[in-house]
Amino acid sequence: MKEKYDPQTIEVKWQTFWEDTDLFKVSEDPSKEKYYLLEMFPYPSGKIHMGHVRNYTIGDVVARYKRMRGYNVLHPMGWDAFGMPAENAAIANNTHPARWTYENIDAMRVQLKRMGLSYDWDRELATCRPEYYRWEQWLFIKMYEKGMAYRKESFVNWCETCQTVLANEQVEAGMCWRCGKPVRQKKLWQWFFRITDYAEDLLEYCDRLPGWPEKVTTMQKNWIGRSVGAEIHFPVEGRDEKITVFTTRQDTVFGATFMCLAPEHPLTTTLSRGTDQEETVAAFIDRMALSDRSSRAVEAYEKEGVFTGAYCTNPMNGRRMPVYTANFALMEYGTGAVMSVPAHDGRDFEFARKYDLEIVVVVQPPDEEPDPATMTEAYAGDGTMVNSGDFDGLHNREAMEAIAERMEMENVGKKTVNYRLRDWGISRQRYWGAPIPMVHCNDCGIVPAAESDLPIELPENAELLKGGKSPLPSLETFIKTTCPQCGRSARRETDTMDTFVESSWYFDRYCSPRCDTTMFDKGAVDYWMPVDQYIGGVEHAILHLLYSRYFTRVLNDLGLIDCKEPFTRLLTQGMVCKETAACPAHGFLFPDEIETSGEERVCRKCGGQATVGRVEKMSKSKKNVIDPNVLLDRYGADTTRLFCLFAAPPERDLEWSEQGVEGGHRFLNRVWRLFNLWEDAVRDVAPSDGEGLTGDLQDLYRKTHGTIKKVTTDIEERFHFNTAISAVMELVNEMNGVDPDTASREAAAVMKLAMETVVKLLSPMVPHFAEELWRAAGRDGSVLLTAWPGYDEAALKTDEVLIVVQVNGKLRGRFTIDADADEAAVRERALSDEQVRKFIGGKTIKKVIVVKSKLVNIVV
């Protein structure tokens, strides 16, 4: 081996070897246990960032480790290539989304290969390719035929900047999750998937995912939002219509004194039409459409509304109730109508006081009789029923069931379960997405495209219109078609699918990505699925992960796959963070725009003093980013990988540290020098089996086996690569204590074992480095094809054990003693220890507790 560690040369050499030998290519093998390792695939932005590097390094370590443990490992890579980001970037860079995407894929593929990641590149896929989304369109048609997909007119979250609809999950604090601009309500015809049909099953299985972080399953449970309550029908005065509400507090129905409708509720406009309130209501609806309608924002608003001019009747007591439209009523929860009980709900109380509406107490707290005229807040607790007819005197919890039964008997309501989850609106009025395979015919209505016409290809030569608007509605060559039922002239659907549709089944397609006769090969998907270990950011806890679970159920119900859950275990890795820096003149600064002078930071643009801010997630907007290419050029992939693994456990945030990268590089150089020193001495020596060893060599042999156990446990049970690497570092330190110039053949044999162990244990983490050292240790082939080392429990036993001594529970001394020493010997040695005797002094010893091989506690 060369005297100096040269990562650039070594890494190119071994990447070429891996590619030439198809080392990472895999196929189904029923004789071997499979292991499907998958990291969330990236959007092809053009450059990988440190978050990518960390995520994919973590996954690669597990994939390589499992392969050495004898598993048949599937570890694929592809590109989440459709969606608004590509369009927005193309507009900003004056190019076409297709060109932008494909060029970025080519660039990022090169970068990922430089990282030495063990991907089976023969399985690479891009969701923007027709051979991929053809099967997505096919599935849409099957879902439509089964009633799982439907079209309706509804109020949607509309981003004017992005010119598209957003799902509720894509609106963050009233802003578009992509561009950060305000979102408003707009009524459009949209396509939906009936995810609500699976709400109960999705919720139930949240408790059957032991390999998932609890915080993720909790987030999904909260998003699904199961509520047990009742539906109640309130007849509208003078009309043959009813307002249906959902409530979890049917015990308070006798205290309902007014009704509130969401501004988007279809009855809001209907009830006000022809009344004096029509214009006022219309103005209120328009104003609400421009406001943040997320539940979080609405909670913070001052409660306001307007009278619709209509009344409804409380079906339980006949009370005449004015109907308002209010800003706190949301279509996304319940029915979009709220029976308002101001005495027992804080929002209703605030609204009633503001508009001088009646307040009636129906649940009386213990030892108190609230006066509606003087109440300062609603009472939301339990108590005794009052002003509630036949139910007076009951505890309100008992009354819930009784009132629900009465409503069912009188046909004015029923017990029911409600979910916060809403059907998934998948229509997007954008160009860069998979076309929805439906046809609009004047005679036949809306019908599915013929399967023989699939894929309905997105015309990649179409140019975006001004403002990023989709060209599809005005592109005659795309729109014009014939009806598959009657053969007459028809037009294609011009909406495209939400990009989350593509990412909801890509893991299935990886099982047989070249299959061109069906969505995926059944045998292959049955062998590989479910994914054994999925790795990605917690920011996908609701959107991507919930949709993937839903899609897997759809595929299961259609008989296409056997599993119901796509991911057995989930690891949500922490963020990569770095301190920010800024100067008054130029704002945030990139790291290379800062010069360090002693304790001061100086802006290289203007020479002014730069201030260091807090440590935050690396982001382009804050400019606290490190380009992985800089690290790869300066230190190589293995040092970059080592830093990402050693700096923090994978589930915690990683703070960038130049010193940490340097430290990793120094360690690899130290190992390199050690192998250089011993290369000739161990070349023709067999690894030691431990027989006849004594002294330092026995200690090194024991340390080697102890390190194998530690690293194996840390990877297998916890993915704590940082402590695994630390254990290897300790072993290397002990190996450096053996002098090759004076070493015996016995010493060389122990060192051979230790060296091969170090190589194998480090190989998943620093694979190029390990391959080179494997050859230096006199071995042929790839270290990846060797078995993971096992450890000998007998070798871990020591001749001596460390005993900790406490006096009254406080640490007062330590000593070592023969491992086979009996309790009396341990007790005697503890009591005779000079350091311990000082703390006993002249006090009477009341008790001596001996925990063999661990500690002695002396009570005085």
Backbone hydrogen bonds, N-H to C=O, Kabsch-Sander energy under -0.5 kcal/mol:
donor,donor_aa,acceptor,acceptor_aa,energy
6,D,4,K,-0.5
10,I,6,D,-2.1
11,E,7,P,-2.9
12,V,8,Q,-1.7
13,K,9,T,-2.0
14,W,10,I,-2.4
15,Q,11,E,-2.2
16,T,12,V,-2.1
17,F,13,K,-1.9
18,W,14,W,-2.7
19,E,15,Q,-2.0
20,D,16,T,-2.8
21,T,17,F,-2.0
22,D,19,E,-1.0
23,L,18,W,-2.1
25,K,22,D,-1.3
32,K,29,D,-2.4
35,Y,72,N,-2.4
37,L,35,Y,-0.7
37,L,74,L,-2.4
38,L,533,Q,-2.6
40,M,535,I,-2.6
45,S,43,Y,-2.0
52,H,49,H,-0.5
53,V,49,H,-2.2
54,R,50,M,-2.5
55,N,51,G,-2.4
56,Y,52,H,-3.0
57,T,53,V,-1.9
58,I,54,R,-2.4
59,G,55,N,-2.0
60,D,56,Y,-2.2
61,V,57,T,-2.2
62,V,58,I,-1.7
63,A,59,G,-2.5
64,R,60,D,-2.7
65,Y,61,V,-2.5
66,K,62,V,-2.7
67,R,63,A,-1.9
68,M,64,R,-2.1
69,R,65,Y,-1.2
70,G,67,R,-1.7
71,Y,66,K,-2.2
72,N,33,E,-2.8
73,V,71,Y,-0.9
74,L,35,Y,-2.3
75,H,73,V,-0.6
79,W,125,L,-2.0
80,D,42,P,-2.6
81,A,79,W,-1.6
83,G,432,W,-2.3
86,A,83,G,-0.6
87,E,83,G,-1.1
88,N,84,M,-3.1
89,A,85,P,-2.6
90,A,86,A,-2.3
91,I,87,E,-2.5
92,A,88,N,-2.2
93,N,89,A,-1.9
94,N,91,I,-1.0
95,T,90,A,-2.6
100,W,96,H,-3.0
101,T,97,P,-2.6
102,Y,98,A,-2.7
103,E,99,R,-2.3
104,N,100,W,-1.8
105,I,101,T,-2.4
106,D,102,Y,-2.0
107,A,103,E,-2.1
108,M,104,N,-2.9
109,R,105,I,-2.2
110,V,106,D,-1.5
111,Q,107,A,-1.7
112,L,108,M,-2.7
113,K,109,R,-2.2
114,R,110,V,-1.7
115,M,111,Q,-0.9
115,M,112,L,-0.6
116,G,113,K,-1.5
117,L,112,L,-1.0
119,Y,117,L,-1.8
120,D,75,H,-1.8
121,W,119,Y,-1.3
123,R,120,D,-2.1
124,E,121,W,-1.4
125,L,77,M,-0.5
127,T,79,W,-2.3
129,R,126,A,-1.9
132,Y,129,R,-2.0
133,Y,129,R,-2.0
134,R,130,P,-1.9
135,W,132,Y,-1.2
136,E,132,Y,-0.7
137,Q,133,Y,-2.3
138,W,134,R,-2.0
139,L,135,W,-2.1
140,F,136,E,-2.1
141,I,137,Q,-2.1
142,K,138,W,-1.9
143,M,139,L,-2.7
144,Y,140,F,-2.6
145,E,141,I,-2.6
146,K,142,K,-1.4
147,G,144,Y,-1.4
148,M,143,M,-3.0
149,A,143,M,-1.0
150,Y,192,F,-2.1
152,K,190,Q,-2.3
154,S,188,L,-2.7
156,V,186,K,-3.1
157,N,166,L,-0.8
158,W,156,V,-0.7
158,W,184,R,-3.5
159,C,157,N,-0.5
159,C,164,T,-2.7
160,E,158,W,-0.7
160,E,182,P,-0.5
163,Q,159,C,-1.2
164,T,159,C,-1.4
166,L,157,N,-2.5
170,Q,167,A,-2.0
171,V,168,N,-1.5
172,E,170,Q,-0.6
172,E,175,M,-2.7
173,A,171,V,-0.6
175,M,172,E,-1.6
176,C,181,K,-2.9
177,W,170,Q,-1.9
180,G,176,C,-1.9
183,V,174,G,-2.2
184,R,158,W,-2.4
185,Q,289,A,-2.0
186,K,156,V,-2.0
188,L,154,S,-2.5
188,L,186,K,-0.6
190,Q,152,K,-3.0
192,F,150,Y,-3.2
193,F,424,W,-2.3
194,R,148,M,-2.7
195,I,193,F,-2.1
197,D,194,R,-1.2
198,Y,195,I,-1.7
199,A,196,T,-1.4
202,L,198,Y,-3.0
203,L,199,A,-2.3
204,E,200,E,-2.8
205,Y,201,D,-2.3
206,C,203,L,-1.1
207,D,204,E,-1.4
208,R,205,Y,-1.7
209,L,206,C,-0.6
211,G,568,T,-0.6
212,W,209,L,-2.1
216,V,213,P,-0.8
217,T,213,P,-1.8
218,T,214,E,-2.5
219,M,215,K,-1.7
220,Q,216,V,-2.2
221,K,217,T,-2.6
222,N,218,T,-2.5
223,W,219,M,-1.9
224,I,220,Q,-2.6
225,G,221,K,-2.6
227,S,418,N,-3.0
229,G,416,T,-2.8
230,A,247,T,-2.7
231,E,414,K,-2.9
232,I,245,V,-2.1
233,H,412,V,-2.8
234,F,232,I,-0.5
234,F,243,I,-2.8
236,V,241,E,-3.0
237,E,311,Y,-2.8
239,R,236,V,-1.7
241,E,239,R,-0.8
243,I,234,F,-2.9
244,T,242,K,-0.6
245,V,232,I,-2.4
246,F,337,A,-0.6
247,T,230,A,-2.4
252,T,249,R,-2.0
253,V,250,Q,-1.4
255,G,252,T,-2.3
256,A,253,V,-1.6
257,T,255,G,-0.5
257,T,340,S,-2.0
258,F,340,S,-1.0
259,M,322,P,-2.6
260,C,338,V,-2.5
261,L,324,Y,-2.7
262,A,336,G,-2.7
265,H,262,A,-1.8
268,T,265,H,-1.6
269,T,265,H,-0.7
270,T,266,P,-1.2
271,L,267,L,-3.1
272,S,268,T,-0.9
273,R,269,T,-1.2
275,T,272,S,-2.1
278,E,275,T,-1.4
281,V,277,Q,-3.0
282,A,278,E,-2.3
283,A,279,E,-2.4
284,F,280,T,-2.0
285,I,281,V,-2.6
286,D,282,A,-2.3
287,R,283,A,-2.1
288,M,284,F,-2.5
289,A,285,I,-1.8
290,L,286,D,-0.7
290,L,287,R,-0.8
291,S,288,M,-1.5
293,R,291,S,-0.7
298,V,294,S,-2.6
299,E,295,S,-1.8
300,A,296,R,-0.8
300,A,297,A,-0.8
301,Y,297,A,-0.9
301,Y,298,V,-0.7
306,V,325,T,-2.1
308,T,323,V,-2.7
310,A,323,V,-0.5
312,C,321,M,-2.7
313,T,235,P,-2.3
314,N,319,R,-2.6
317,N,314,N,-0.7
318,G,314,N,-2.7
321,M,312,C,-3.3
321,M,319,R,-0.5
323,V,310,A,-2.5
324,Y,259,M,-3.5
324,Y,322,P,-0.6
325,T,306,V,-2.5
326,A,261,L,-1.9
327,N,304,E,-2.7
329,A,326,A,-1.0
333,Y,330,L,-1.0
336,G,333,Y,-1.4
338,V,260,C,-3.2
340,S,258,F,-2.4
340,S,338,V,-0.8
341,V,339,M,-0.5
344,H,341,V,-2.0
345,D,341,V,-0.6
349,F,345,D,-2.5
350,E,346,G,-2.2
351,F,347,R,-2.2
352,A,348,D,-2.7
353,R,349,F,-2.4
354,K,350,E,-1.8
355,Y,351,F,-2.0
356,D,352,A,-0.7
357,L,352,A,-2.2
364,Q,362,V,-0.5
364,Q,384,T,-3.3
368,E,365,P,-1.3
374,T,371,D,-1.5
375,M,371,D,-1.6
379,Y,343,A,-2.8
380,A,378,A,-0.7
384,T,364,Q,-2.4
385,M,394,L,-3.2
386,V,362,V,-2.3
391,F,388,S,-1.9
392,D,389,G,-1.7
393,G,385,M,-2.8
394,L,391,F,-1.7
396,N,383,G,-2.7
398,E,395,H,-0.6
399,A,395,H,-2.3
400,M,396,N,-1.3
401,E,397,R,-0.8
402,A,398,E,-1.6
403,I,399,A,-3.3
404,A,400,M,-2.1
405,E,401,E,-2.2
406,R,402,A,-2.1
407,M,403,I,-2.5
408,E,404,A,-2.1
409,M,405,E,-2.3
410,E,406,R,-2.3
411,N,408,E,-0.7
412,V,407,M,-2.5
413,G,407,M,-0.9
414,K,231,E,-2.1
416,T,229,G,-2.4
418,N,227,S,-3.2
420,R,224,I,-1.3
420,R,225,G,-1.0
421,L,224,I,-1.9
424,W,193,F,-1.7
425,G,423,D,-0.7
426,I,191,W,-2.0
426,I,424,W,-0.7
427,S,191,W,-1.0
428,R,496,T,-2.0
430,R,428,R,-0.9
433,G,431,Y,-2.2
436,I,495,D,-1.8
438,M,436,I,-2.3
439,V,447,V,-3.3
440,H,491,R,-3.4
441,C,439,V,-0.7
441,C,445,G,-3.1
445,G,441,C,-1.8
447,V,439,V,-2.7
447,V,445,G,-0.6
449,A,437,P,-2.5
453,D,450,A,-1.9
454,L,451,E,-1.3
457,E,455,P,-1.2
460,E,458,L,-0.9
462,A,459,P,-1.6
465,L,469,K,-2.3
468,G,465,L,-2.0
469,K,466,K,-0.9
470,S,429,Q,-0.6
474,S,471,P,-1.1
475,L,472,L,-1.4
476,E,474,S,-1.0
478,F,475,L,-1.5
479,I,475,L,-2.6
480,K,476,E,-2.3
481,T,490,A,-2.2
483,C,488,R,-3.1
487,G,483,C,-1.9
490,A,481,T,-2.9
491,R,440,H,-2.1
492,R,479,I,-1.8
493,E,438,M,-2.4
496,T,428,R,-2.8
497,M,434,A,-2.5
498,D,426,I,-1.6
501,V,498,D,-2.3
502,E,498,D,-0.5
503,S,499,T,-1.2
504,S,501,V,-1.2
505,W,502,E,-1.0
506,Y,502,E,-0.6
508,D,505,W,-1.3
509,R,505,W,-1.5
510,Y,506,Y,-1.8
511,C,508,D,-1.2
512,S,509,R,-1.5
515,C,512,S,-1.8
525,V,521,D,-2.5
526,D,522,K,-2.3
527,Y,523,G,-1.5
528,W,524,A,-2.4
529,M,525,V,-2.1
531,V,566,P,-2.6
532,D,36,Y,-1.3
533,Q,36,Y,-2.0
534,Y,569,R,-2.5
535,I,38,L,-1.9
536,G,571,L,-2.2
540,H,537,G,-1.6
541,A,538,V,-2.0
545,L,540,H,-1.9
546,L,542,I,-1.6
547,Y,543,L,-2.4
548,S,544,H,-2.3
549,R,545,L,-1.9
550,Y,546,L,-2.3
551,F,547,Y,-2.9
552,T,548,S,-2.1
553,R,549,R,-1.4
554,V,550,Y,-2.0
555,L,551,F,-2.7
556,N,552,T,-2.0
557,D,553,R,-2.7
558,L,554,V,-1.8
559,G,556,N,-1.4
560,L,555,L,-2.6
561,I,555,L,-0.9
568,T,531,V,-3.1
569,R,532,D,-0.7
570,L,211,G,-2.4
571,L,534,Y,-2.8
572,T,570,L,-0.5
573,Q,536,G,-0.9
573,Q,571,L,-0.8
574,G,650,P,-2.8
574,G,652,R,-0.6
577,C,575,M,-0.6
577,C,654,L,-3.6
578,K,616,E,-2.7
580,T,614,R,-1.4
582,A,611,T,-2.1
583,C,587,G,-2.0
587,G,583,C,-2.1
589,L,581,A,-2.7
593,E,590,F,-2.2
594,I,591,P,-1.4
595,E,602,V,-2.9
597,S,595,E,-0.5
597,S,600,E,-2.9
600,E,597,S,-2.2
601,R,610,A,-0.5
602,V,595,E,-3.0
603,C,608,G,-3.2
604,R,593,E,-2.8
607,G,603,C,-2.5
610,A,601,R,-3.1
611,T,582,A,-3.1
613,G,580,T,-3.2
613,G,611,T,-0.5
616,E,578,K,-2.2
618,M,576,V,-2.9
623,K,619,S,-1.1
624,N,619,S,-0.8
625,V,623,K,-0.9
630,V,627,D,-1.3
631,L,627,D,-1.1
632,L,628,P,-2.8
633,D,629,N,-2.5
634,R,630,V,-2.1
635,Y,631,L,-3.2
636,G,631,L,-1.4
640,T,636,G,-1.6
641,R,637,A,-2.9
642,L,638,D,-2.6
643,F,639,T,-2.4
644,C,640,T,-1.9
645,L,641,R,-1.7
646,F,642,L,-2.4
647,A,643,F,-2.2
652,R,649,P,-1.8
654,L,575,M,-3.4
655,E,653,D,-0.5
656,W,577,C,-3.6
656,W,654,L,-0.6
661,V,657,S,-1.8
662,E,658,E,-2.4
663,G,659,Q,-2.6
664,G,660,G,-2.0
665,H,661,V,-2.2
666,R,662,E,-2.4
667,F,663,G,-2.0
668,L,664,G,-2.0
669,N,665,H,-2.0
670,R,666,R,-2.2
671,V,667,F,-2.4
672,W,668,L,-2.4
673,R,669,N,-2.4
674,L,670,R,-1.9
675,F,671,V,-2.4
676,N,672,W,-2.2
677,L,673,R,-2.1
678,W,674,L,-1.6
679,E,675,F,-1.3
682,V,678,W,-2.0
683,R,679,E,-0.7
685,V,682,V,-1.7
688,S,749,A,-2.0
693,L,690,G,-1.3
697,L,694,T,-1.0
698,Q,694,T,-1.1
699,D,695,G,-2.1
700,L,696,D,-2.4
701,Y,697,L,-2.4
702,R,698,Q,-2.6
703,K,699,D,-2.7
704,T,700,L,-2.2
705,H,701,Y,-1.9
706,G,702,R,-2.5
707,T,703,K,-2.3
708,I,704,T,-2.0
709,K,705,H,-2.1
710,K,706,G,-2.3
711,V,707,T,-2.9
712,T,708,I,-2.4
713,T,709,K,-2.4
714,D,710,K,-2.6
715,I,711,V,-2.2
716,E,712,T,-2.9
717,E,713,T,-2.4
718,R,713,T,-0.7
718,R,714,D,-0.7
719,F,714,D,-0.9
719,F,715,I,-0.5
720,H,714,D,-2.3
721,F,719,F,-1.7
724,A,720,H,-1.5
725,I,721,F,-2.6
726,S,722,N,-1.9
727,A,723,T,-1.9
728,V,724,A,-1.7
729,M,725,I,-2.4
730,E,726,S,-2.0
731,L,727,A,-1.8
732,V,728,V,-2.6
733,N,729,M,-2.2
734,E,730,E,-1.8
735,M,731,L,-2.3
736,N,732,V,-2.0
737,G,734,E,-1.3
738,V,735,M,-1.8
739,D,737,G,-0.5
742,T,739,D,-0.8
743,A,739,D,-0.5
748,A,744,S,-2.2
749,A,745,R,-2.0
750,V,746,E,-1.9
751,M,747,A,-2.6
752,K,748,A,-2.5
753,L,749,A,-2.0
754,A,750,V,-2.5
755,M,751,M,-3.2
756,E,752,K,-2.6
757,T,753,L,-2.2
758,V,754,A,-2.5
759,V,755,M,-2.3
760,K,756,E,-2.3
761,L,757,T,-2.8
762,L,758,V,-2.1
763,S,759,V,-1.4
765,M,762,L,-1.0
766,V,762,L,-3.1
770,A,766,V,-2.3
771,E,767,P,-2.2
772,E,768,H,-2.0
773,L,769,F,-2.0
774,W,770,A,-2.2
775,R,771,E,-1.6
776,A,772,E,-1.8
777,A,773,L,-1.8
778,G,775,R,-1.8
779,R,774,W,-2.0
785,L,782,S,-1.3
786,T,783,V,-1.6
788,W,68,M,-2.3
793,E,791,Y,-0.6
795,A,792,D,-0.6
796,L,792,D,-0.7
796,L,793,E,-0.9
797,K,793,E,-0.5
797,K,794,A,-1.0
801,V,817,I,-2.6
803,I,815,F,-3.5
804,V,854,K,-2.2
805,V,813,G,-3.1
806,Q,856,V,-3.3
807,V,810,K,-2.4
808,N,806,Q,-0.5
808,N,858,I,-2.9
810,K,807,V,-1.5
812,R,805,V,-3.0
813,G,805,V,-1.3
815,F,803,I,-1.9
817,I,801,V,-1.8
819,A,799,D,-3.1
821,A,818,D,-2.0
826,V,822,D,-1.9
827,R,823,E,-2.4
828,E,824,A,-2.5
829,R,825,A,-2.3
830,A,826,V,-2.0
831,L,827,R,-2.3
832,S,828,E,-1.4
833,D,829,R,-0.6
833,D,830,A,-0.8
837,R,833,D,-2.5
838,K,834,E,-1.4
839,F,835,Q,-0.7
839,F,836,V,-1.0
840,I,836,V,-1.2
841,G,837,R,-2.5
843,K,840,I,-2.0
846,K,844,T,-0.7
846,K,859,V,-2.4
847,K,859,V,-1.7
849,I,857,N,-2.9
850,V,848,V,-0.6
851,V,849,I,-0.6
851,V,855,L,-3.1
852,K,850,V,-0.8
854,K,851,V,-2.2
855,L,851,V,-1.8
856,V,804,V,-2.6
857,N,849,I,-2.8
858,I,806,Q,-3.2
858,I,856,V,-0.5
859,V,847,K,-3.1
859,V,857,N,-0.5
860,V,858,I,-0.6
